[in-house]
Amino acid sequence: MEFTAVSHEPKYRDSYALDAQTLEIRVKTKKGDVQHADLIFGDPYLWEDEQWVKHSKAMHYSGSSEWYDFWTVRIHPLYQRVRYGFTFRSGQQTWTFTEKGWYNEPPKDTDEYFCFPFMNAVEVFRAPKWVEETVWYQIFPERFHNGDSSLSPEGTPPWGSKPPTPSNFFGGDLKGVEEKLDHLIELGVNGIYFTPIFKALSNHKYDTIDYFEVDPHFGDTDSLKSLIDACHKRGIRVMFDAVFNHSGFYFPPFQDVLKHGSESKYKDWFHIKDFPVKTSPAANYDTFAFTPQMPKLNTEHPEVKEYLLDVATYWIKEFDIDGWRLDVANEVDHTFWREFRMRTKAIKPDLFILGEIWHDSMPWLQGDQFDSVMNYPFTEAALDFVAKGRISSHTFAQRIAHILHQYPSPVHRVAFNLLGSHDTPRVLTEAGHNVSKVKMLYLLLFAFPGTPCIYYGDEIGLTGEHDPGCRKCMVWEKDQQNRDLFAFLQQLITLRKQHSSFSPQADLSIEHADADTNLLVLKKTNNNKEIYLVMNPSFHSQSMNLSFFESTHKETLIEEG
Amino acid sequence: MEFTAVSHEPKYRDSYALDAQTLEIRVKTKKGDVQHADLIFGDPYLWEDEQWVKHSKAMHYSGSSEWYDFWTVRIHPLYQRVRYGFTFRSGQQTWTFTEKGWYNEPPKDTDEYFCFPFMNAVEVFRAPKWVEETVWYQIFPERFHNGDSSLSPEGTPPWGSKPPTPSNFFGGDLKGVEEKLDHLIELGVNGIYFTPIFKALSNHKYDTIDYFEVDPHFGDTDSLKSLIDACHKRGIRVMFDAVFNHSGFYFPPFQDVLKHGSESKYKDWFHIKDFPVKTSPAANYDTFAFTPQMPKLNTEHPEVKEYLLDVATYWIKEFDIDGWRLDVANEVDHTFWREFRMRTKAIKPDLFILGEIWHDSMPWLQGDQFDSVMNYPFTEAALDFVAKGRISSHTFAQRIAHILHQYPSPVHRVAFNLLGSHDTPRVLTEAGHNVSKVKMLYLLLFAFPGTPCIYYGDEIGLTGEHDPGCRKCMVWEKDQQNRDLFAFLQQLITLRKQHSSFSPQADLSIEHADADTNLLVLKKTNNNKEIYLVMNPSFHSQSMNLSFFESTHKETLIEEG
């Protein structure tokens, strides 16, 4: 077998406690190399007759990515500690892999083995339980509904009368959201992720001017309180957007630095290279993505840290928000996020902390920082498979397996899965305006471990290219909404709530993924109840043998296309 | 090439900032597979003419373990952020490896690449600078010197008159250490690691009774203050042993639980399974290594945490100690250690935090917990090679390369390297009483990146099997000391201080490692000065061609055997 392909990252990606009693351990081998894998394990201190007391437990094959097979096992170490290694059967041979290398048979000395020293309860990855039961809805407030035109910026054109541009306004506001909560209830969602609502210059509000003030075009603290109360009364959780990587250009401390230069008491709040501060030809201070309007905050500075942590706790204490989505979370230091978690969870233990990270996020998902990240790797795989037809069902299945083995499994239970956001083209546009494809994408979204998020308007068939196109005004005229798509989503949400085998607790497995036919069959299982999802993204009639599932009780829950 | 062998763990083992400007990136490939490796990198936000602006830099081959070749490169991202991938030349073909997989040529979209989002200064791994310049000396106080026989336990036999047992005493104390500081100064060491000195029952004191009191057999706060002052005056740093995983059986809170059971206010300070608490036939509470005398502390409990953090800060504030060595550090939760670091470094920023971990310690070396760990993997490799003759110089070189690529390179600058301790047989015993082998082992120890530690008595040729054998009384009669070995160690320490190419800042490389002859040639380089260490562990006369080094100025610094 190919020894070099085998890897195992202990106490990080590949071994972690599920609870104070259960340890999950994973290892990967080169695809097709291994027919059987066992975990060899024992308490580090338990010896009898000068022999280490070790046990063996078969691992189960848990999927394959493009290059690897994955093996997973759960054990319950009696004394919460374990040394372990792996034996693999490859053809006629058996090999043992430990922290120290490869052996013909399991080594005798515990020192050779991988170590999970102690399953301290505090280290169990714990996201708020309510998140698993949540179906999210993302609202870009400026474009959702104009509930109070007296707040709208001067010269605001009629709702939806023009295409969205990077700088125009349509007057969406908090009262507008509250007025339209019926729509959300009808759809069945129970969590709202709001892009920023604090005072800022732009329509997207990612250039904060005042972190303690509601944007006056959106409303005030009264309208916000009223909206959050209304949400909570109707069982909807509320998540805000924390833009802590950078401030806006008109954030008073930055203005003070512009004005007073090196004399400003805020000069260390940013990363200023030299004085006087200038914005052209290039900013001489760190920015987000070379945008002079977004000076990067120095989150290592004690005052900045204190200021931002005050912001974080203020909105929880005063407005009882349920979650923070962290903008550009990867560019802010880990130390800040650890303190952020400690301080916010101290006042609201079941606060949800969601990081915006598009790439591999393991360094933030060790339990000390975020509960979850935005699962764009899922988005990309799903769009490539169904919307764009770039990859086969077989490749899609491999991408899924890769994603599911990239983080400890408890992380996936609260993964924030999405098909699009204010930062991507809309799903219907990605799918070439093919509603059937969009439905199939939603089926994948709801089948995937974690929580689904619907971007406002996607449920009624809004279209739009990349920003600013994807930020169109919501369409409220029912005859201009795709009610069929809306009904389909309603059905999925109901299914998730009512069918245990489609619930957040159900396991997902890939039953069939054929590179030739592109047919994909997923199985969701919970408490011995199963649901099969058969997908034919070619949308040409194809027949397949469904004999792989045998059931005493069969029922077709959804049939489309 | 073998794609499956290639791995890269970003922002963890394989990419990390050396300072706020310099990023070091490493990747491993299957041994012999790749002739050339380049890093492909660019700022995530820098695009020109709709093309991502990317650069390429050759990586250098930095060693081989048994199965892998390692490649390393340093870059200086202008805006402290980078997306990157690797291209490999293997035979006639070139391949690109990114976070998303393998390509024939570098992909165009930044999303495909690995990400180091921002080099936040606070995340740079920083151990105290003084540690690099330290040569440690480990003292087991009960066995070093009896300076005040009035403190000795009743019936203490004459110094060294009996072999050490798990339970006997010889009266070593703090005054004894102070009286013998000349010996340390003569040797040249400048840091002492003391095994525990707090009130405890046993001779080793790992079963603490009172964390705030000096063991009465060792002295009192006056003798401790006097000793620490004397050390500091003579340029010697002092590190204490923090036994926080477990207390002793006679720790008053545990005694209270024994007495009052579930009524005790300390019942949650430990991990009690049921009441009443009993010790036989098996303890019904968590212990260290099934030792009922060592009940595991519940370091998740706020009171316990506060108590132990008080201990940690008390000895720094009141006695100005310079370091804490953390006993059984791996079994205590990460959350506790993060708080430990924050609280202790807040009052003494250059405190050294050293964890006792024998296995892979990456989860503790991310900058948020420890500065260093005890480098037993080095110990094992060095003993296997020189002392036990179990592995060839070639295999030793592979083990070294593995160790050096296991953690970010800044970690190695303060690695706590040792050939033995109170927990292992003594090095001279391991070497079959062959002093020449021991000298060669010390040469390796001093050549290795990090700081060397000498276990008391090893410098004058003490012998001893595993505990209790390795805890003999120090021999002070010069005619019974191996002064030749002592002089050799003096020479090494002087060399380390005086020769820049042998200093802690010098780089180590393996110039020659031959499986047949077992000859090993190491090179230490600093500021274009080089030193070659030629080792012949067979101790039979062998000739080798030294033409690989050419120098205008040659000088033989040490010649032995």
Interface residues (C-beta under 8 A of the other chain):
Chain A: E2 F3 T4 A5 S7 E9 P10 K11 Y12 K30 K31 P44 Y45 L46 E66 W67 Y68 Y79 Q80 R81 E99 G101 D111 Y113 F114 C115 P117 F118 N120 A121 V122 E123 D286 A289 F290 T299 E300 N330 E331 V332 D333 H334 T335 R338 W358 H359 D360 M362 P363 D368 E380
Chain B: E2 F3 T4 A5 S7 E9 P10 K11 Y12 K30 K31 P44 Y45 L46 E66 W67 Y68 Y79 Q80 R81 E99 G101 D111 F114 C115 P117 F118 N120 A121 V122 E123 D286 A289 F290 T299 E300 N330 E331 V332 D333 H334 T335 R338 W358 H359 D360 M362 P363 D368 E380
